[in-house]
């Protein structure tokens, strides 16, 4: 059975949101991470480019594996194996310490991702089982710098942040957060004290803080164009590589 989708510009741009040159950069990263080997046992029925396309389309559309299978002319079991093998290899590259640390500004925020696996998520304020995912972006480029492993959705942002491992990656960099990150060492808005209004300068600081911090909310909104982050059916550790891969594709989409 021959499928419909192939790693051609028309299908890549339609189903992944990436231009062909950007998709080729993604493919190159997967190949360098060993996505095409070792060749032991029965060979894959699809070339590497189309296997990467399977994963990208899955994250972008959130179609079931039974729905994806006829589009690529393979079985649902093969779709599952491709996603499990290549999904982690699409991940965003680890962040290196910037040379101009003192001049950089990063922004962090948490977002809730609905999940089906109750061992991963928890009932949250949205009354759905969700996972809390922390996302850091660069304020100038809007690129995702890092994401944390998902935590249960009933955990506060400050608690998840402290246990995420992200603070160690942000040493020496100014990081903005909203009022939920109080007492975490981040730059947060001024708070009103009982019986005392904010001073004029503090109101101006908060307005500027809101204006800049809105960039991370816009970035998270763009991440959720990939529908896997609207209703993740992955079980176990499947959400984390999905978030990392979506962050990588988001960065590629913003690049020239």
Buried (B, 14 or more C-beta within 10 A) or exposed (E): EEBEBBBEEEBBBEBBBBBBEBBBBBBEBBBEBEBBEEEEEEEBBBEBBBBBBBBBBBBBBBBEBEEBBBBBBBBBEBBBBBBEEBBBBBBBEEBEEBEEEEEBBBBBBBBBBBBEBEEBBBEBEEEBBBBBBBBBBBBEEBBBBBBBBBBBBBBEBBBBBBBBEBBEBBEEBBBBBBEBBEEBEBBBBBEEEEEEEBEEEBEEBBEEBEEEBEBBBEBBEBBBBBBBBEEBBBEEEBBBBBBBBBBBBBBBBBEE
